[in-house]
Amino acid sequence: MDQFGAATAALLVCMAMTLIRSIAGPTVFDRVLAVNSFGTKTVLLIAVYGFLTGRPDFLDLALVYALMNFIGTIAVMKFTRFGDLAGMEEDEEEIL
Amino acid sequence: MNGALVAEVLSWIFIFAGSVFVLIGGIGLIRLPDFYTRIHAAGITDTMGAWLILIGLMFSAGWTLITVKLFMLLFFLAATSPLASHALAKAAFLRGLEPMLGRGLEIENDHD
């Protein structure tokens, strides 16, 4: 048990709390925020777990996961705002 | 040998500080009362906790290719996570989600 084990435990506890918020969130934005935060913690958990097991080869997966997490958050937010992933609504000018 | 010891101690310090920030962010994500305050708590986890943990992992890895990958991870997280938080807050505000305001902090509603 070294510093990586402690960081893994902290990350797992925090991921459980984030899951509670994503289930119990009153609005859809709370859920999107919790899922985005969960993805960031997953990236950190992959990196720390690679160091914990002595095989830090999972960092490529963490790198891909960080980018996928950002794209997923933006896509979900665009979907909740416009109801469509392909194009913009025609009332975009008055929203922006 | 001495340099390795210093790097180990710095790795301990940074990873523990990052774990504390991650835990503070998680507790805030549960306990805070409003969506906009919860963005603040999640932002603590996404920037400070992630950076400190990754810097601690860099000290533990030394000068290898792993440090380059960790630096790329740090750069991507630093670029994308505040952007996602900002876009989320702006989308929620434009959607009409009201922030919880205290006394004397009400928004003047005369422009619409």
Backbone of each chain as ProteinMPNN parsed JSONL, in Angstrom:
{"seq_chain_A": "MDQFGAATAALLVCMAMTLIRSIAGPTVFDRVLAVNSFGTKTVLLIAVYGFLTGRPDFLDLALVYALMNFIGTIAVMKFTRFGDLAGMEEDEEEIL", "coords_chain_A": {"N_chain_A": [[0.86, -1.199, 0.0], [0.911, 1.899, -1.102], [1.366, 5.313, -2.132], [-0.154, 5.269, -4.413], [-2.159, 3.422, -3.929], [-3.621, 4.774, -1.967], [-4.513, 6.983, -3.439], [-6.079, 5.644, -5.313], [-8.109, 4.607, -3.66], [-9.283, 7.018, -2.745], [-10.188, 8.044, -5.164], [-12.062, 6.089, -5.89], [-13.992, 6.312, -3.853], [-14.845, 8.917, -4.324], [-15.89, 8.612, -6.882], [-18.088, 7.039, -6.32], [-19.653, 8.884, -4.883], [-20.12, 10.713, -6.932], [-21.671, 9.163, -8.634], [-23.954, 8.885, -7.062], [-24.884, 11.524, -7.15], [-25.389, 11.732, -9.877], [-27.499, 9.991, -10.199], [-29.443, 11.03, -8.473], [-29.771, 13.625, -9.301], [-31.514, 16.699, -9.674], [-32.042, 18.192, -12.043], [-31.411, 17.921, -15.624], [-28.973, 18.953, -16.201], [-27.478, 18.66, -13.912], [-27.081, 15.925, -13.998], [-25.566, 15.662, -16.35], [-23.305, 17.109, -15.621], [-22.399, 15.496, -13.487], [-21.812, 13.116, -14.842], [-19.796, 13.965, -16.551], [-17.835, 14.691, -14.678], [-17.454, 12.201, -13.544], [-16.284, 10.881, -15.691], [-13.824, 12.244, -15.893], [-12.698, 11.437, -13.466], [-12.519, 8.758, -14.001], [-10.507, 8.709, -15.944], [-8.334, 9.552, -14.352], [-8.319, 7.402, -12.594], [-7.649, 5.252, -14.238], [-5.025, 5.968, -14.944], [-3.741, 6.054, -12.405], [-4.165, 3.465, -11.51], [-2.674, 1.984, -13.304], [-0.092, 2.687, -12.445], [-0.266, 1.586, -9.916], [-0.367, -1.173, -10.259], [2.085, -1.522, -11.333], [2.371, -1.532, -14.064], [2.473, 0.802, -16.132], [1.063, 1.085, -18.671], [-1.414, 1.724, -19.43], [-1.872, 4.299, -20.057], [-2.334, 5.275, -22.569], [-4.928, 4.483, -23.043], [-6.162, 6.094, -21.114], [-5.654, 8.586, -22.183], [-7.128, 8.535, -24.595], [-9.619, 8.234, -23.463], [-9.994, 10.642, -22.103], [-10.305, 12.508, -24.189], [-12.572, 11.428, -25.475], [-14.43, 11.742, -23.458], [-14.761, 14.511, -23.248], [-15.815, 15.084, -25.806], [-18.16, 13.585, -25.672], [-19.554, 14.907, -23.59], [-20.005, 17.453, -24.746], [-21.573, 16.662, -26.9], [-23.864, 15.561, -25.657], [-24.808, 17.844, -24.397], [-25.376, 19.493, -26.564], [-27.401, 17.999, -27.652], [-29.381, 18.118, -25.646], [-29.932, 20.783, -25.831], [-30.644, 21.507, -28.453], [-32.11, 19.367, -29.346], [-31.246, 17.773, -31.394], [-28.622, 16.244, -33.147], [-27.465, 16.721, -35.569], [-27.915, 19.212, -36.984], [-28.437, 22.799, -36.578], [-31.067, 24.484, -34.837], [-33.561, 26.742, -36.169], [-33.937, 28.932, -34.612], [-31.597, 29.732, -33.511], [-30.214, 32.1, -33.444], [-31.545, 33.823, -31.739], [-31.232, 32.509, -29.418], [-28.466, 32.42, -28.962]], "CA_chain_A": [[0.0, 0.0, 0.0], [1.707, 3.124, -1.201], [0.545, 6.493, -2.423], [-1.103, 4.975, -5.492], [-3.317, 2.786, -3.319], [-4.431, 5.809, -1.315], [-5.192, 7.769, -4.473], [-7.125, 4.792, -5.892], [-9.237, 4.569, -2.725], [-9.959, 8.315, -2.772], [-10.908, 8.186, -6.433], [-13.24, 5.211, -5.904], [-15.005, 6.914, -2.983], [-15.393, 10.094, -4.988], [-16.717, 8.162, -7.995], [-19.379, 6.615, -5.754], [-20.441, 10.088, -4.605], [-20.553, 11.284, -8.201], [-22.779, 8.339, -9.132], [-25.149, 9.25, -6.301], [-25.406, 12.788, -7.689], [-25.917, 11.553, -11.231], [-28.801, 9.33, -10.113], [-30.401, 11.838, -7.734], [-29.748, 15.021, -9.708], [-32.878, 17.157, -9.998], [-32.158, 18.62, -13.435], [-30.586, 17.151, -16.545], [-27.62, 19.513, -16.177], [-26.781, 17.995, -12.802], [-26.642, 14.595, -14.436], [-24.476, 15.817, -17.317], [-22.128, 17.506, -14.842], [-21.899, 14.359, -12.736], [-21.222, 12.147, -15.763], [-18.527, 14.541, -16.993], [-16.889, 14.567, -13.572], [-17.165, 10.77, -13.43], [-15.325, 10.535, -16.74], [-12.503, 12.756, -15.507], [-12.163, 10.57, -12.419], [-12.141, 7.486, -14.63], [-9.185, 8.936, -16.544], [-7.346, 9.537, -13.27], [-8.249, 6.058, -12.018], [-6.879, 4.403, -15.157], [-3.608, 6.326, -14.823], [-3.213, 5.668, -11.086], [-4.179, 2.005, -11.386], [-1.503, 1.509, -14.03], [1.073, 2.799, -11.565], [-0.44, 0.721, -8.741], [-0.018, -2.541, -10.616], [3.428, -1.578, -11.881], [2.38, -1.57, -15.532], [1.841, 2.055, -16.59], [0.827, 1.051, -20.107], [-2.801, 2.077, -19.691], [-1.999, 5.747, -20.206], [-2.928, 5.551, -23.876], [-6.378, 4.385, -22.839], [-6.596, 7.282, -20.375], [-5.596, 9.715, -23.122], [-8.281, 8.433, -25.479], [-10.837, 8.41, -22.674], [-10.154, 12.062, -21.798], [-10.86, 13.187, -25.362], [-13.924, 10.928, -25.699], [-15.283, 12.299, -22.413], [-15.087, 15.89, -23.629], [-16.713, 15.069, -26.966], [-19.455, 13.096, -25.217], [-20.249, 15.952, -22.846], [-20.477, 18.475, -25.679], [-22.648, 16.093, -27.714], [-25.078, 15.459, -24.849], [-25.337, 19.183, -24.171], [-25.997, 19.963, -27.811], [-28.665, 17.275, -27.829], [-30.39, 18.646, -24.737], [-30.276, 22.166, -26.135], [-31.29, 21.652, -29.748], [-32.915, 18.211, -29.675], [-30.777, 17.221, -32.658], [-27.165, 16.28, -33.175], [-26.921, 16.992, -36.895], [-27.899, 20.61, -37.388], [-28.915, 23.776, -35.623], [-32.426, 24.949, -35.014], [-33.542, 28.042, -36.854], [-33.976, 30.028, -33.638], [-30.304, 29.76, -32.827], [-29.714, 33.476, -33.286], [-32.108, 34.469, -30.57], [-30.704, 31.85, -28.217], [-27.097, 32.898, -28.71]], "C_chain_A": [[0.883, 1.231, 0.0], [0.788, 4.285, -1.582], [-0.465, 6.236, -3.529], [-2.346, 4.284, -4.954], [-4.227, 3.793, -2.647], [-5.182, 6.631, -2.342], [-6.305, 6.959, -5.125], [-8.344, 4.727, -4.978], [-10.001, 5.878, -2.743], [-10.765, 8.481, -4.046], [-12.154, 7.307, -6.464], [-14.349, 5.776, -5.027], [-15.668, 8.092, -3.679], [-16.251, 9.702, -6.185], [-18.066, 7.655, -7.497], [-20.255, 7.823, -5.454], [-20.953, 10.724, -5.886], [-21.701, 10.488, -8.808], [-24.067, 8.644, -8.399], [-25.744, 10.542, -6.855], [-25.998, 12.585, -9.075], [-27.242, 10.799, -11.215], [-29.831, 10.283, -9.519], [-30.495, 13.272, -8.219], [-31.108, 15.525, -10.137], [-33.031, 17.541, -11.464], [-31.244, 17.769, -14.309], [-29.153, 17.675, -16.538], [-26.807, 18.951, -15.03], [-26.25, 16.637, -13.234], [-25.488, 14.682, -15.421], [-23.183, 16.211, -16.599], [-21.532, 16.332, -14.093], [-21.243, 13.329, -13.654], [-19.885, 12.653, -16.287], [-17.453, 14.411, -15.917], [-16.492, 13.102, -13.353], [-16.151, 10.331, -14.485], [-13.926, 11.032, -16.431], [-11.873, 11.885, -14.436], [-11.798, 9.205, -12.964], [-10.769, 7.587, -15.287], [-8.097, 8.866, -15.479], [-7.186, 8.139, -12.691], [-7.464, 5.115, -12.92], [-5.386, 4.681, -15.004], [-3.023, 5.828, -13.507], [-3.165, 4.152, -10.939], [-3.043, 1.37, -12.183], [-0.25, 1.585, -13.197], [0.974, 1.847, -10.386], [-0.036, -0.705, -9.056], [1.36, -2.646, -11.239], [3.503, -1.682, -13.388], [1.737, -0.301, -16.061], [1.69, 2.104, -18.107], [-0.593, 1.474, -20.464], [-2.971, 3.558, -19.976], [-2.548, 6.131, -21.565], [-4.445, 5.483, -23.796], [-6.904, 5.62, -22.118], [-6.635, 8.496, -21.294], [-6.807, 9.718, -24.044], [-9.554, 8.719, -24.705], [-11.077, 9.869, -22.334], [-10.787, 12.79, -22.978], [-12.3, 12.748, -25.632], [-14.904, 11.529, -24.692], [-15.71, 13.712, -22.766], [-16.08, 15.913, -24.787], [-18.102, 14.588, -26.56], [-20.241, 14.141, -24.459], [-20.809, 17.012, -23.78], [-21.646, 17.941, -26.512], [-23.938, 16.001, -26.918], [-25.674, 16.834, -24.609], [-25.96, 19.763, -25.413], [-27.335, 19.271, -28.03], [-29.741, 17.822, -26.905], [-30.779, 20.066, -25.114], [-31.042, 22.285, -27.441], [-32.2, 20.482, -30.081], [-32.459, 17.488, -30.922], [-29.258, 17.297, -32.638], [-26.627, 16.759, -34.51], [-26.833, 18.48, -37.181], [-28.377, 21.513, -36.277], [-30.395, 24.038, -35.873], [-32.387, 26.332, -35.645], [-33.616, 29.213, -35.885], [-32.674, 30.103, -32.852], [-29.852, 31.187, -32.551], [-30.287, 34.12, -32.037], [-31.704, 33.751, -29.292], [-29.313, 32.386, -27.913], [-27.145, 34.392, -28.52]], "O_chain_A": [[1.523, 1.551, 1.001], [-0.423, 4.226, -1.372], [-1.506, 6.89, -3.591], [-3.452, 4.515, -5.443], [-5.451, 3.693, -2.736], [-6.356, 6.946, -2.149], [-7.357, 7.506, -5.458], [-9.48, 4.784, -5.449], [-11.232, 5.873, -2.755], [-11.884, 8.994, -4.022], [-13.188, 7.714, -6.995], [-15.52, 5.731, -5.405], [-16.888, 8.252, -3.634], [-17.236, 10.378, -6.483], [-19.079, 7.823, -8.177], [-21.455, 7.806, -5.73], [-22.079, 11.218, -5.933], [-22.601, 11.059, -9.423], [-25.142, 8.668, -8.998], [-26.96, 10.651, -7.013], [-27.007, 13.204, -9.413], [-28.039, 10.955, -12.139], [-30.964, 10.348, -9.996], [-31.218, 14.072, -7.624], [-31.799, 14.846, -10.895], [-34.06, 17.24, -12.07], [-30.419, 17.003, -13.812], [-28.22, 16.93, -16.835], [-25.594, 18.78, -15.146], [-25.133, 16.247, -12.893], [-24.546, 13.892, -15.356], [-22.105, 15.714, -16.925], [-20.312, 16.17, -14.055], [-20.23, 12.733, -13.29], [-18.945, 11.875, -16.451], [-16.307, 14.065, -16.207], [-15.345, 12.803, -13.021], [-15.271, 9.516, -14.211], [-12.947, 10.327, -16.675], [-10.673, 11.616, -14.472], [-10.88, 8.557, -12.46], [-9.963, 6.661, -15.197], [-7.071, 8.212, -15.666], [-6.082, 7.725, -12.34], [-6.704, 4.276, -12.436], [-4.578, 3.754, -14.941], [-1.938, 5.248, -13.487], [-2.247, 3.611, -10.324], [-2.508, 0.335, -11.785], [0.573, 0.67, -13.221], [1.989, 1.349, -9.899], [0.57, -1.379, -8.223], [1.775, -3.735, -11.636], [4.581, -1.897, -13.94], [0.557, -0.32, -16.41], [2.136, 3.054, -18.75], [-0.944, 1.572, -21.64], [-4.098, 4.032, -20.122], [-3.161, 7.189, -21.711], [-5.155, 6.296, -24.388], [-7.966, 6.138, -22.463], [-7.534, 9.331, -21.197], [-7.438, 10.754, -24.257], [-10.466, 9.367, -25.218], [-12.226, 10.307, -22.277], [-11.701, 13.595, -22.796], [-13.15, 13.569, -25.974], [-16.06, 11.795, -25.022], [-16.876, 14.076, -22.607], [-17.059, 16.659, -24.763], [-19.107, 15.113, -27.039], [-21.451, 14.267, -24.645], [-21.958, 17.427, -23.629], [-22.594, 18.672, -26.796], [-25.005, 16.325, -27.439], [-26.894, 16.993, -24.613], [-26.973, 20.458, -25.331], [-28.284, 19.876, -28.53], [-30.89, 17.978, -27.319], [-31.865, 20.515, -24.746], [-31.984, 23.071, -27.538], [-32.996, 20.583, -31.015], [-33.2, 16.668, -31.464], [-28.678, 18.279, -32.175], [-25.467, 17.162, -34.599], [-25.776, 18.966, -37.584], [-28.685, 21.059, -35.175], [-30.901, 23.838, -36.977], [-31.355, 27.003, -35.665], [-33.388, 30.358, -36.276], [-32.656, 30.486, -31.682], [-29.188, 31.455, -31.55], [-29.599, 34.876, -31.351], [-31.817, 34.311, -28.201], [-29.005, 32.756, -26.78], [-26.11, 35.019, -28.295]]}, "seq_chain_B": "MNGALVAEVLSWIFIFAGSVFVLIGGIGLIRLPDFYTRIHAAGITDTMGAWLILIGLMFSAGWTLITVKLFMLLFFLAATSPLASHALAKAAFLRGLEPMLGRGLEIENDHD", "coords_chain_B": {"N_chain_B": [[20.7, 8.34, -5.628], [19.838, 10.001, -3.576], [18.404, 11.874, -5.031], [16.384, 10.234, -6.044], [15.013, 9.66, -3.706], [14.064, 12.189, -3.029], [12.352, 12.618, -5.187], [10.488, 10.605, -4.695], [9.363, 11.45, -2.259], [8.238, 13.875, -3.084], [6.371, 12.887, -4.891], [4.637, 11.479, -3.159], [3.638, 13.686, -1.67], [2.343, 15.285, -3.617], [0.44, 13.489, -4.687], [-1.101, 12.88, -2.457], [-2.132, 15.42, -1.834], [-3.628, 15.866, -4.147], [-5.505, 13.777, -3.902], [-6.884, 14.632, -1.655], [-8.052, 16.967, -2.671], [-9.697, 15.822, -4.627], [-11.464, 14.361, -3.024], [-12.663, 16.467, -1.608], [-13.987, 17.741, -3.703], [-15.817, 15.713, -4.422], [-17.391, 15.479, -2.087], [-18.454, 18.047, -2.052], [-19.934, 17.943, -4.391], [-22.03, 16.363, -3.622], [-23.084, 17.682, -1.362], [-23.613, 20.411, -1.839], [-26.08, 23.002, -2.495], [-27.114, 23.845, -4.982], [-27.252, 23.964, -8.602], [-25.304, 25.55, -9.853], [-23.45, 25.984, -7.858], [-22.632, 23.378, -7.567], [-21.262, 23.005, -9.926], [-19.005, 24.46, -9.337], [-17.872, 22.824, -7.32], [-17.337, 20.502, -8.82], [-15.512, 21.546, -10.577], [-13.264, 21.967, -8.976], [-12.418, 19.323, -8.561], [-11.88, 18.588, -11.218], [-9.84, 20.251, -12.132], [-7.818, 21.036, -10.089], [-7.464, 18.685, -8.471], [-6.996, 16.717, -10.453], [-4.722, 17.758, -11.748], [-2.817, 17.815, -9.668], [-2.609, 15.09, -8.971], [-1.688, 14.013, -11.392], [0.755, 15.349, -11.667], [2.076, 14.314, -9.46], [2.228, 11.627, -10.289], [3.958, 12.007, -12.426], [6.331, 12.731, -11.091], [6.794, 10.293, -9.909], [7.307, 8.683, -12.098], [9.591, 9.547, -13.426], [12.15, 10.5, -15.887], [10.866, 9.476, -18.518], [9.126, 7.956, -21.324], [6.634, 7.727, -20.319], [6.235, 9.97, -18.767], [5.949, 11.888, -20.74], [3.54, 11.072, -21.882], [1.893, 11.464, -19.657], [2.098, 14.205, -19.454], [0.83, 14.99, -21.794], [-1.739, 14.078, -21.2], [-2.312, 15.741, -19.024], [-2.33, 18.193, -20.341], [-4.513, 17.875, -22.121], [-6.623, 17.504, -20.32], [-6.52, 19.957, -18.996], [-7.231, 21.62, -21.05], [-9.78, 20.787, -21.911], [-11.571, 20.341, -19.765], [-12.26, 22.732, -18.181], [-13.489, 24.049, -20.3], [-15.689, 22.41, -20.861], [-17.092, 22.707, -18.456], [-17.688, 25.438, -18.541], [-19.287, 25.581, -20.863], [-21.39, 23.996, -20.048], [-22.454, 25.467, -17.866], [-23.237, 27.752, -19.236], [-25.133, 26.725, -21.025], [-27.063, 25.807, -19.221], [-27.818, 28.222, -18.044], [-28.826, 29.659, -20.21], [-30.927, 28.052, -20.796], [-32.648, 28.683, -18.828], [-32.398, 28.022, -16.165], [-32.585, 28.91, -12.868], [-30.26, 30.616, -10.849], [-29.528, 30.073, -7.375], [-30.099, 32.586, -5.214], [-28.811, 34.863, -2.765], [-29.791, 37.158, -0.102], [-30.183, 40.435, -1.299], [-28.856, 39.937, -3.645], [-30.3, 39.741, -5.953], [-31.109, 39.407, -9.42], [-31.548, 42.098, -11.655], [-34.513, 42.356, -13.438], [-35.218, 43.869, -15.693], [-34.605, 43.943, -18.347], [-35.976, 42.234, -19.967]], "CA_chain_B": [[19.908, 7.776, -4.536], [19.184, 11.099, -2.873], [17.416, 12.432, -5.946], [15.248, 9.31, -6.1], [14.252, 9.837, -2.462], [13.34, 13.465, -3.123], [11.24, 12.431, -6.129], [9.469, 9.786, -4.028], [8.65, 12.272, -1.272], [7.4, 14.822, -3.816], [5.247, 12.129, -5.426], [3.699, 11.289, -2.046], [2.972, 14.943, -1.296], [1.426, 15.733, -4.666], [-0.687, 12.572, -4.855], [-2.003, 13.038, -1.315], [-2.864, 16.68, -1.986], [-4.63, 15.665, -5.189], [-6.587, 12.941, -3.374], [-7.699, 15.471, -0.766], [-8.883, 17.838, -3.496], [-10.73, 14.994, -5.264], [-12.487, 14.058, -2.018], [-13.417, 17.698, -1.337], [-14.898, 17.94, -4.823], [-16.91, 14.742, -4.357], [-18.3, 15.85, -0.995], [-19.177, 19.233, -2.484], [-20.91, 17.567, -5.424], [-23.226, 15.842, -2.96], [-23.654, 18.502, -0.296], [-23.963, 21.788, -2.176], [-27.527, 23.016, -2.708], [-27.562, 24.442, -6.232], [-26.495, 23.44, -9.739], [-24.127, 26.38, -10.152], [-22.44, 25.7, -6.836], [-22.082, 22.045, -7.829], [-20.241, 23.184, -10.973], [-17.789, 24.89, -8.629], [-17.258, 21.664, -6.667], [-16.787, 19.6, -9.837], [-14.337, 22.193, -11.153], [-12.132, 21.692, -8.088], [-11.923, 17.978, -8.865], [-11.394, 18.425, -12.58], [-8.587, 20.959, -12.39], [-6.763, 20.959, -9.067], [-7.194, 17.298, -8.105], [-6.405, 15.99, -11.582], [-3.357, 18.233, -11.999], [-1.893, 17.406, -8.606], [-2.372, 13.647, -9.076], [-0.85, 13.731, -12.566], [2.117, 15.825, -11.383], [2.666, 13.312, -8.579], [2.592, 10.463, -11.102], [5.154, 12.376, -13.192], [7.499, 12.605, -10.204], [7.063, 8.886, -9.668], [7.726, 7.989, -13.311], [10.931, 9.938, -13.862], [12.252, 11.027, -17.254], [10.624, 8.42, -19.498], [8.019, 8.238, -22.244], [5.416, 7.807, -19.511], [6.059, 11.359, -18.368], [5.426, 12.613, -21.903], [2.112, 10.748, -21.986], [1.199, 12.13, -18.555], [2.013, 15.632, -19.754], [-0.241, 15.152, -22.785], [-3.001, 13.917, -20.473], [-2.497, 16.978, -18.252], [-2.684, 19.264, -21.277], [-5.871, 17.685, -22.62], [-7.571, 17.769, -19.229], [-6.527, 21.393, -18.716], [-7.893, 22.333, -22.131], [-11.159, 20.417, -22.177], [-12.5, 20.276, -18.643], [-12.898, 24.03, -17.934], [-14.359, 24.372, -21.432], [-16.943, 21.685, -20.673], [-17.815, 23.32, -17.347], [-18.206, 26.727, -18.996], [-20.383, 25.348, -21.798], [-22.513, 23.463, -19.267], [-23.073, 26.566, -17.126], [-23.898, 28.66, -20.183], [-26.33, 26.055, -21.53], [-28.071, 25.799, -18.163], [-28.326, 29.584, -17.811], [-29.66, 30.042, -21.352], [-32.145, 27.241, -20.729], [-33.546, 29.306, -17.876], [-32.238, 27.51, -14.8], [-32.319, 30.073, -12.03], [-29.31, 30.431, -9.753], [-30.049, 30.34, -6.047], [-29.489, 33.855, -4.83], [-28.992, 35.277, -1.395], [-30.43, 38.451, 0.069], [-29.433, 41.535, -1.883], [-28.12, 39.514, -4.831], [-31.256, 39.423, -7.008], [-30.815, 39.985, -10.734], [-32.564, 43.036, -12.144], [-35.189, 41.707, -14.551], [-35.879, 44.903, -16.477], [-34.215, 43.92, -19.752], [-36.77, 41.341, -20.806]], "C_chain_B": [[19.145, 8.872, -3.814], [18.111, 11.731, -3.739], [16.188, 11.551, -6.058], [14.375, 9.458, -4.858], [13.433, 11.119, -2.508], [12.15, 13.333, -4.062], [10.13, 11.611, -5.5], [8.652, 10.618, -3.046], [7.745, 13.279, -1.976], [6.183, 14.123, -4.425], [4.199, 11.868, -4.359], [2.914, 12.562, -1.771], [1.943, 15.343, -2.342], [0.224, 14.809, -4.779], [-1.644, 12.673, -3.666], [-2.793, 14.328, -1.403], [-3.943, 16.55, -3.057], [-5.784, 14.816, -4.718], [-7.487, 13.737, -2.452], [-8.602, 16.382, -1.579], [-10.002, 17.063, -4.179], [-11.84, 14.675, -4.268], [-13.317, 15.284, -1.689], [-14.419, 17.961, -2.455], [-16.07, 16.981, -4.792], [-17.902, 15.069, -3.266], [-19.116, 17.076, -1.383], [-20.227, 18.917, -3.525], [-22.157, 16.972, -4.801], [-23.892, 16.906, -2.096], [-24.154, 19.867, -0.743], [-25.398, 21.875, -2.703], [-27.981, 23.332, -4.127], [-26.742, 23.863, -7.382], [-25.221, 24.234, -9.98], [-23.04, 26.221, -9.09], [-21.837, 24.315, -7.028], [-21.079, 22.082, -8.973], [-18.924, 23.6, -10.333], [-17.082, 23.702, -7.976], [-16.643, 20.71, -7.684], [-15.552, 20.204, -10.485], [-13.098, 22.014, -10.299], [-11.545, 20.321, -8.397], [-11.249, 17.934, -10.232], [-10.091, 19.158, -12.836], [-7.543, 20.641, -11.323], [-6.427, 19.507, -8.707], [-6.504, 16.531, -9.218], [-4.967, 16.434, -11.814], [-2.399, 17.737, -10.935], [-1.59, 15.915, -8.685], [-1.461, 13.348, -10.259], [0.587, 14.225, -12.352], [2.825, 14.856, -10.435], [3.06, 12.048, -9.319], [3.827, 10.754, -11.95], [6.413, 12.265, -12.345], [7.831, 11.15, -9.953], [7.631, 8.188, -10.897], [9.15, 8.331, -13.714], [10.932, 10.391, -15.308], [12.105, 9.885, -18.25], [9.531, 8.87, -20.444], [6.706, 8.378, -21.494], [5.156, 9.24, -19.066], [5.516, 12.197, -19.52], [3.929, 12.356, -22.063], [1.321, 11.433, -20.877], [1.072, 13.621, -18.82], [0.94, 15.902, -20.803], [-1.614, 15.024, -22.137], [-3.338, 15.17, -19.674], [-2.937, 18.111, -19.157], [-4.123, 19.109, -21.768], [-6.903, 17.956, -21.535], [-7.656, 19.256, -18.944], [-7.242, 22.148, -19.816], [-9.378, 22.033, -22.167], [-12.073, 20.564, -20.966], [-13.052, 21.642, -18.218], [-13.819, 24.458, -19.063], [-15.709, 23.673, -21.288], [-17.754, 22.301, -19.544], [-18.447, 24.642, -17.772], [-19.402, 26.536, -19.92], [-21.611, 24.825, -21.07], [-23.236, 24.57, -18.514], [-23.811, 27.499, -18.063], [-25.174, 28.036, -20.734], [-27.429, 26.051, -20.484], [-28.659, 27.184, -17.963], [-29.214, 30.028, -18.964], [-30.949, 29.244, -21.383], [-33.112, 27.783, -19.68], [-33.466, 28.747, -16.475], [-31.794, 28.651, -13.901], [-31.248, 29.759, -11.007], [-29.969, 30.766, -8.421], [-29.337, 31.559, -5.483], [-29.745, 34.145, -3.362], [-29.684, 36.619, -1.323], [-29.564, 39.549, -0.526], [-28.682, 41.173, -3.138], [-29.053, 39.253, -6.004], [-30.869, 40.117, -8.302], [-31.94, 40.938, -11.107], [-33.181, 42.471, -13.411], [-35.848, 42.722, -15.469], [-35.533, 44.835, -17.957], [-35.052, 42.964, -20.576], [-38.211, 41.272, -20.346]], "O_chain_B": [[17.971, 8.715, -3.479], [17.037, 12.083, -3.252], [15.069, 12.054, -6.156], [13.149, 9.39, -4.942], [12.275, 11.151, -2.091], [11.072, 13.86, -3.787], [8.952, 11.881, -5.736], [7.426, 10.518, -2.994], [6.621, 13.521, -1.535], [5.093, 14.695, -4.471], [3.003, 12.016, -4.613], [1.689, 12.536, -1.653], [0.812, 15.698, -2.008], [-0.9, 15.281, -4.948], [-2.858, 12.565, -3.838], [-3.983, 14.351, -1.09], [-5.049, 17.066, -2.892], [-6.931, 15.081, -5.079], [-8.704, 13.555, -2.453], [-9.772, 16.564, -1.242], [-11.121, 17.562, -4.306], [-13.019, 14.712, -4.618], [-14.53, 15.182, -1.507], [-15.557, 18.355, -2.2], [-17.198, 17.371, -5.097], [-19.111, 14.959, -3.467], [-20.31, 17.155, -1.093], [-21.289, 19.539, -3.552], [-23.238, 17.062, -5.383], [-25.117, 17.026, -2.09], [-25.034, 20.435, -0.096], [-25.886, 20.916, -3.3], [-29.147, 23.102, -4.449], [-25.654, 23.331, -7.159], [-24.175, 23.658, -10.279], [-21.85, 26.315, -9.393], [-20.673, 24.091, -6.696], [-20.143, 21.282, -8.999], [-17.855, 23.145, -10.742], [-15.86, 23.575, -8.058], [-15.562, 20.167, -7.455], [-14.647, 19.479, -10.899], [-11.992, 21.917, -10.831], [-10.327, 20.167, -8.487], [-10.19, 17.329, -10.394], [-9.305, 18.728, -13.68], [-6.506, 20.048, -11.619], [-5.255, 19.137, -8.644], [-5.551, 15.788, -8.977], [-4.088, 15.604, -12.047], [-1.296, 17.289, -11.248], [-0.445, 15.508, -8.49], [-0.558, 12.519, -10.148], [1.533, 13.583, -12.809], [4.021, 14.602, -10.578], [4.097, 11.454, -9.026], [4.651, 9.867, -12.175], [7.44, 11.77, -12.81], [8.999, 10.793, -9.801], [8.36, 7.205, -10.764], [9.848, 7.493, -14.286], [9.879, 10.638, -15.896], [13.1, 9.381, -18.771], [9.064, 10.008, -20.383], [5.782, 9.049, -21.954], [4.008, 9.678, -18.995], [4.718, 13.109, -19.306], [3.151, 13.27, -22.337], [0.216, 11.924, -21.11], [0.068, 14.238, -18.462], [0.227, 16.903, -20.729], [-2.54, 15.76, -22.475], [-4.487, 15.612, -19.643], [-3.81, 18.899, -18.796], [-4.87, 20.086, -21.828], [-7.939, 18.567, -21.798], [-8.741, 19.773, -18.679], [-7.809, 23.21, -19.561], [-10.174, 22.935, -22.43], [-13.249, 20.886, -21.13], [-14.242, 21.718, -17.91], [-14.813, 25.145, -18.83], [-16.751, 24.269, -21.56], [-18.975, 22.411, -19.652], [-19.587, 24.938, -17.416], [-20.409, 27.231, -19.791], [-22.74, 25.163, -21.424], [-24.466, 24.625, -18.509], [-24.892, 27.987, -17.731], [-26.182, 28.722, -20.897], [-28.597, 26.266, -20.808], [-29.861, 27.321, -17.737], [-30.23, 30.689, -18.75], [-31.952, 29.699, -21.932], [-34.275, 27.381, -19.649], [-34.37, 28.97, -15.67], [-30.763, 29.28, -14.137], [-31.32, 28.719, -10.351], [-30.849, 31.625, -8.344], [-28.12, 31.554, -5.301], [-30.755, 33.73, -2.794], [-30.113, 37.163, -2.34], [-28.357, 39.594, -0.289], [-27.939, 42.0, -3.666], [-28.647, 38.603, -6.967], [-30.375, 41.244, -8.302], [-33.119, 40.644, -10.911], [-32.465, 42.139, -14.356], [-36.939, 42.465, -15.979], [-36.099, 45.585, -18.754], [-34.858, 42.884, -21.789], [-39.017, 40.562, -20.946]]}, "name": "protein", "num_of_chains": 2, "seq": "MDQFGAATAALLVCMAMTLIRSIAGPTVFDRVLAVNSFGTKTVLLIAVYGFLTGRPDFLDLALVYALMNFIGTIAVMKFTRFGDLAGMEEDEEEILMNGALVAEVLSWIFIFAGSVFVLIGGIGLIRLPDFYTRIHAAGITDTMGAWLILIGLMFSAGWTLITVKLFMLLFFLAATSPLASHALAKAAFLRGLEPMLGRGLEIENDHD"}
